[in-house]
Amino acid sequence: MSNFRFDVLTLFPHAFSSFFETGITGRAFAANIAELYFHNPRDFAKDKYRKVDDEPYGGGPGMVLKPEPYFKALDSIPSFSKKRVLLMTPQGKTLRQNDFERWSKNYDQLIFICGHYEGFDERIRTLADEEISMGDFVLTSGELPAMAVINGVIRLLPGTLGSSLSLEDESHNNGLLEHPQYTRPANFQGLQVPEVLLSGNHAAVDLWREQQRVHRTKYRRPDLYEKWLLKDYSFKSKLLSLPLNSVQLRIGNGYDMHRLVSERPLILGGVKIDHPDGLGLDGHSDADVLSHAVMDALLGALSLGDIGKYFPPDDQKWKDADSLLLLEQVVKLVQEQGWEVTNVDSVVIAERPKLKPHIELMRSKIAQKIGLDIDQVGVKATTNEKLGPEGREEGISCHAVVLLQKK
C-alpha cells in the first residue's frame, strides 16, 4: 500500500487513462508511490436511468449536477488520516505552486470533485475543504484541472523524481520563474551558450541563474515580480544591482606549510605566539603560513600565480619580511585587476601550541590589511590527531579560501 492516495469523483473516468499511463506520473503510480481511484457518481444515482443532473430551480439554460449522487459517492470512499477534498471550479482560488507543496507535505489523501454541464448544486460545495480554479477561464469539466493538480502533487512526493535537486530552481519556487537552460552544442546556428555557463565557476553560475530568474520574472510576469519584491530576501538588492550575463564572482584556494625549527619566531596571521618548545617556522620571510595561504588564494582566484612569483625566496629584499605587508601588496594587485575581496575563510593545522586564544587577533589583523570587517574573515584552528607532519610537530600548515567580487 502506498503512502498517498488520490480519489476522483468524475462522470468520465476514461478521460484519465492515457494521461496517467505515461511519463513521470505513470511511472510513479506503477512504482506504488501513490494510488489513484475513480468514483463515478452515476453509480450512486437512485433512478434506473442513473440520472446525475436536473434542471435548475428558477429556470435558466443547461443542467445542474444533483447533490445526492455526489454525497453518496464521497461517503463510499475510504478515508486516510489526513485527507483534503478539492472542488474543481472556476469560482475557486487560483492554483499556485505552493498549493502543490502544501498538499504533498501536509496530507496523505486528496479527493477531487469534478463538475460538468452548467454547474453544481450549491450544496455540493459543502463537501469541499477547498475550491480550486486553474485561472480566469472556464473549461468544459473539472477533469483537466484535477489532472493538473495530481501531476503537480505527485512529482513532489519522495521517489517520483530521481533527485530532489530537480525541483529546487523550478519556475515559481521562491516566487520566481526558472532560469534559462542550455546543453550541447555550445554554438548552434550562431546562438551561443552564455560564457558564464562554460566557465566552470559554480558560484558565478549560481549568481547568473538567480539574476536570470529575476530578469525573466520581471519582464514575463510583472505581477509575480512585484510580489517577490515585497519578500525579504537577503540577496535581493545585490541581485538587482549587478549587471546580467557577467562573471561577478571568483573563488580562490590557498595552501602553505613550513617546518618547525628552533631559533625562529612563530608568527601566524601577524601574531607572534610562544611555542612550548621554543620553536618557530622556517622560511625566507617570517614564514607566516596563514598569511601565505590567504595570499595564494587571492592570487589563485584571478590566475595570477603564487606568492613565489611576486616575492621570490632567493630575493634578499624579502628576507624576514612581515607577511602582512606582503598580503597588503597582493590585495592592492587584486584591486588593480578590478576585483574586491568579499570574505576569507581559513584553517590552521598545528598540534601545538593552543591557537584559540590568538584567533580573534589573527582575524583582526588580516581583516585590517585586506580592508574587511572582522566578521568577513574566518580563522579556525585544528590538530591532525598526531598524524602526518603536523601531527608529528614537524611543521604547521594552513588552508584558505577567498571569494572575490567584480567591482
C-alpha positions in Angstrom: 0.0 0.0 0.0 1.3 3.5 -0.9 1.6 6.4 1.4 -0.6 8.8 -0.8 -4.0 8.3 -2.3 -5.9 10.2 -5.0 -9.6 9.7 -5.4 -11.5 11.4 -8.2 -15.3 11.8 -8.4 -15.9 12.0 -12.1 -18.5 11.2 -14.7 -15.8 10.4 -17.2 -13.1 8.2 -15.6 -11.9 7.1 -19.0 -10.6 10.6 -19.7 -7.7 9.9 -17.3 -6.5 6.6 -18.8 -3.8 7.7 -21.3 -2.6 10.6 -19.2 -1.8 8.6 -16.2 -0.3 5.6 -18.0 2.7 7.6 -19.4 5.6 9.8 -18.3 6.7 10.6 -14.7 3.1 10.4 -13.4 2.5 6.9 -14.9 5.8 5.6 -13.5 5.0 7.0 -10.1 1.7 5.1 -10.0 3.4 1.9 -11.3 6.1 2.2 -8.6 3.3 2.5 -5.9 4.4 5.9 -4.8 0.7 6.9 -4.9 -2.6 5.2 -5.7 -5.4 6.5 -7.9 -9.1 5.6 -7.7 -12.1 6.8 -9.7 -15.7 7.0 -8.4 -18.5 7.7 -10.9 -21.5 9.5 -9.3 -23.7 7.7 -11.8 -23.1 4.5 -9.8 -24.8 6.2 -6.8 -27.8 7.6 -8.6 -31.2 6.4 -7.3 -33.2 6.0 -10.6 -32.9 3.4 -13.3 -31.5 5.9 -15.8 -28.6 6.8 -13.4 -29.5 10.4 -13.7 -27.0 12.8 -12.1 -28.3 16.2 -13.3 -31.5 18.1 -13.4 -33.0 21.5 -14.5 -32.1 24.4 -12.2 -34.7 25.8 -9.9 -35.8 29.3 -11.1 -35.2 28.4 -14.7 -32.2 29.1 -16.9 -30.1 27.3 -19.5 -28.3 23.9 -19.1 -28.4 21.3 -16.4 -27.2 21.3 -12.8 -25.5 18.3 -11.1 -27.6 16.8 -8.3 -26.3 16.6 -4.7 -27.4 13.1 -3.8 -25.0 11.1 -6.1 -22.0 13.2 -5.0 -22.7 12.9 -1.3 -23.1 9.2 -1.6 -20.0 8.8 -3.7 -17.9 10.7 -1.2 -19.3 8.7 1.7 -18.2 5.5 -0.1 -14.5 6.5 -0.2 -12.2 5.1 2.4 -10.6 7.9 4.4 -6.9 8.3 5.1 -5.8 10.1 8.3 -5.1 13.4 6.6 -7.4 13.9 3.7 -8.3 17.0 1.7 -11.4 17.4 -0.5 -10.9 19.7 -3.5 -13.7 21.1 -5.7 -12.6 21.9 -9.2 -14.5 25.1 -10.1 -13.7 28.4 -12.0 -15.1 30.2 -8.9 -12.3 28.8 -6.7 -8.9 30.1 -5.5 -6.3 30.3 -8.3 -4.0 27.4 -8.2 -0.3 28.1 -7.2 2.9 26.1 -6.9 2.8 26.4 -3.1 -0.6 24.6 -3.1 1.1 21.5 -4.6 3.8 21.8 -1.9 1.3 22.2 0.9 -0.8 19.3 -0.2 2.1 16.9 -0.8 3.6 17.6 2.6 0.5 18.0 4.8 -1.9 15.4 3.5 -1.9 11.7 2.5 -5.2 11.8 0.5 -6.7 14.2 -2.0 -10.3 13.8 -3.1 -11.3 15.7 -6.3 -14.9 16.6 -7.2 -15.1 17.2 -10.9 -18.0 19.1 -12.3 -19.7 19.1 -15.7 -22.6 20.6 -17.5 -23.8 24.0 -16.3 -22.5 23.6 -12.7 -23.1 22.1 -9.3 -26.0 22.2 -7.0 -24.7 24.7 -4.4 -25.0 22.1 -1.6 -22.2 20.0 -3.2 -19.8 22.8 -2.2 -20.3 21.9 1.4 -18.4 18.7 0.8 -15.2 20.5 -0.2 -12.4 21.8 2.0 -11.1 24.0 -0.8 -12.4 25.2 -4.1 -9.7 25.4 -6.8 -9.5 27.2 -10.1 -7.0 26.9 -12.9 -7.3 30.6 -13.7 -9.7 33.2 -15.1 -11.3 31.0 -17.7 -13.9 28.2 -18.0 -13.4 24.6 -19.1 -16.0 22.1 -20.0 -15.4 20.0 -16.9 -13.2 19.5 -13.9 -11.2 16.5 -15.2 -8.4 18.6 -16.7 -7.8 20.7 -13.6 -7.8 17.5 -11.5 -5.1 16.0 -13.8 -3.0 19.1 -13.4 -3.2 19.0 -9.6 -2.5 15.3 -9.4 0.6 15.8 -11.7 1.8 18.8 -9.7 1.5 16.9 -6.4 2.8 13.5 -7.3 6.0 14.9 -8.7 6.8 16.3 -5.3 6.3 13.0 -3.5 9.6 11.3 -2.4 10.8 8.9 -5.0 9.0 10.3 -8.1 11.9 12.3 -9.4 15.4 10.9 -9.4 16.9 13.9 -7.5 15.3 16.5 -5.3 17.7 19.0 -6.9 15.5 18.8 -10.0 12.8 20.7 -8.0 14.9 23.4 -6.4 15.2 26.0 -9.2 11.9 25.4 -11.0 9.6 28.1 -12.1 7.5 29.7 -9.2 9.8 28.3 -6.5 10.5 31.3 -4.2 8.1 33.3 -6.4 10.4 33.5 -9.5 10.3 31.8 -12.9 13.0 29.3 -13.8 16.3 30.4 -15.3 17.3 29.6 -18.9 18.7 26.1 -19.6 21.3 25.1 -22.2 23.0 21.9 -23.4 25.4 20.9 -26.2 26.4 22.2 -28.7 27.8 25.5 -27.3 27.2 27.2 -30.6 24.0 26.3 -32.6 23.3 28.3 -35.8 25.2 31.3 -34.3 23.3 31.1 -31.0 25.9 30.9 -28.2 25.6 29.4 -24.8 26.4 32.2 -22.2 30.1 32.2 -21.4 29.5 32.0 -17.7 27.9 28.5 -18.0 31.1 27.3 -19.7 33.4 28.9 -17.1 33.4 26.1 -14.5 32.9 28.7 -11.8 30.0 27.3 -9.9 29.5 30.4 -7.7 29.3 32.6 -10.8 26.9 30.2 -12.4 24.6 30.2 -9.4 24.6 34.0 -9.3 23.9 34.2 -13.0 21.0 31.9 -12.7 19.5 33.9 -9.8 19.9 37.1 -11.9 18.2 35.5 -14.9 15.3 34.3 -12.7 14.7 37.9 -11.5 15.1 39.3 -15.0 12.8 36.8 -16.6 10.1 37.2 -14.0 10.3 41.0 -14.2 9.5 41.1 -17.9 7.4 38.0 -18.3 5.4 38.0 -15.1 5.5 41.5 -13.6 2.7 40.5 -11.2 4.9 37.8 -9.7 7.9 40.2 -9.7 6.0 42.8 -7.7 5.1 40.2 -5.1 8.7 38.9 -5.0 10.0 42.4 -4.3 7.9 42.6 -1.2 9.5 39.5 0.3 12.6 39.8 2.5 15.4 38.0 0.6 18.9 39.0 1.9 20.5 38.7 -1.6 17.8 40.7 -3.4 19.3 44.1 -3.5 22.6 42.7 -4.7 21.0 40.6 -7.5 19.1 43.7 -8.7 22.2 45.9 -8.7 24.5 43.6 -10.6 24.5 43.6 -14.5 23.4 40.4 -16.3 25.5 38.0 -18.3 28.8 38.7 -16.5 31.0 36.6 -14.2 30.8 38.5 -11.0 32.5 36.2 -8.5 35.8 34.3 -8.3 36.8 31.7 -5.7 40.4 31.0 -4.8 42.1 28.3 -2.7 45.4 28.6 -1.0 47.7 26.3 1.0 51.1 26.7 2.7 53.3 24.7 5.1 56.5 25.5 6.8 58.8 23.4 9.0 59.1 24.0 12.8 62.7 24.8 13.8 64.5 26.3 16.7 65.6 29.9 16.9 62.8 31.2 14.7 59.7 33.1 15.7 56.3 31.5 15.4 54.1 34.0 13.6 50.5 33.3 12.4 48.3 35.9 11.0 50.8 38.6 12.0 50.5 37.4 15.7 53.7 36.3 17.5 53.0 33.2 19.5 55.1 31.3 22.1 55.7 27.6 21.3 56.1 25.3 24.4 59.4 24.1 23.0 60.5 27.5 21.7 60.0 26.5 18.1 59.2 28.7 15.1 58.5 28.4 11.4 61.4 28.3 8.9 61.2 30.4 5.8 62.7 33.2 3.8 60.2 35.7 5.1 58.6 35.4 8.6 57.1 32.1 7.3 53.5 33.1 8.4 51.6 30.2 6.8 48.2 31.8 7.5 49.0 35.0 5.6 50.8 33.0 2.8 47.7 30.7 2.3 45.4 33.7 2.1 47.8 35.4 -0.4 47.9 32.3 -2.6 44.1 32.0 -2.5 43.8 35.7 -3.6 46.3 35.2 -6.5 44.8 31.8 -7.5 41.3 33.3 -7.8 42.5 35.5 -10.6 45.0 33.0 -12.1 47.9 35.3 -11.2 50.3 32.6 -10.0 51.6 32.1 -6.4 53.4 34.2 -3.9 56.8 32.9 -5.1 56.3 34.7 -8.4 56.0 38.1 -6.6 58.2 37.5 -3.5 60.9 35.1 -4.7 62.6 33.2 -1.8 66.1 34.0 -3.3 65.5 37.8 -3.3 67.1 39.3 -0.2 64.6 42.1 -0.3 62.0 39.7 1.3 64.4 38.3 3.9 62.4 38.1 7.2 59.7 40.2 5.6 56.4 40.8 7.5 53.9 38.7 5.6 51.1 41.0 6.5 52.8 43.7 4.4 53.1 41.2 1.6 49.4 40.5 1.9 48.7 44.2 1.6 50.6 44.3 -1.7 48.6 41.3 -3.0 45.3 42.9 -2.1 46.4 46.0 -4.0 47.2 43.9 -7.0 43.7 42.2 -6.8 42.1 45.7 -6.6 44.1 46.9 -9.6 42.6 44.0 -11.6 39.1 45.4 -10.8 38.2 43.0 -8.0 37.5 43.3 -4.3 37.7 40.7 -1.5 34.3 39.7 -0.2 35.4 37.2 2.5 38.1 34.9 3.7 37.9 31.6 5.4 40.9 29.6 6.7 42.0 26.7 8.9 45.4 26.4 10.6 46.6 22.9 11.3 49.0 22.6 14.3 49.4 20.1 17.1 50.8 22.8 19.4 50.6 25.5 20.7 47.0 26.2 21.5 45.9 28.8 19.0 42.3 29.5 20.2 43.4 32.4 22.5 45.0 34.1 19.5 42.3 33.6 16.8 40.5 36.9 17.3 43.7 38.9 17.0 44.7 37.0 13.8 41.3 37.7 12.3 41.5 41.4 13.2 45.0 41.8 11.7 44.1 40.1 8.5 40.8 42.0 8.2 42.6 45.3 8.7 45.2 44.5 5.9 42.6 43.4 3.4 40.1 46.2 4.3 37.3 43.9 5.6 35.1 43.8 8.6 36.3 41.2 11.1 33.1 39.2 10.6 34.2 38.7 6.9 37.3 36.8 8.0 37.2 33.3 9.3 40.2 31.7 11.1 39.9 28.2 12.6 42.5 26.0 14.2 42.7 22.2 14.4 45.1 19.4 15.1 46.0 16.5 12.9 45.4 14.0 15.8 49.2 13.3 15.8 49.1 12.2 12.1 51.3 13.5 9.3 53.9 16.2 9.6 51.7 18.5 11.6 50.8 15.7 14.0 54.5 14.8 14.5 55.1 18.5 15.0 57.4 18.7 12.0 55.5 21.7 10.7 52.4 23.8 10.6 50.1 24.2 7.6 47.1 26.3 6.6 44.3 26.1 4.0 42.5 29.2 2.9 39.5 30.1 0.7 38.6 33.5 -0.6 35.7 35.0 -2.5 36.3 37.9 -4.9 33.6 40.1 -6.4 34.0 42.3 -9.5 33.9 46.0 -8.7 
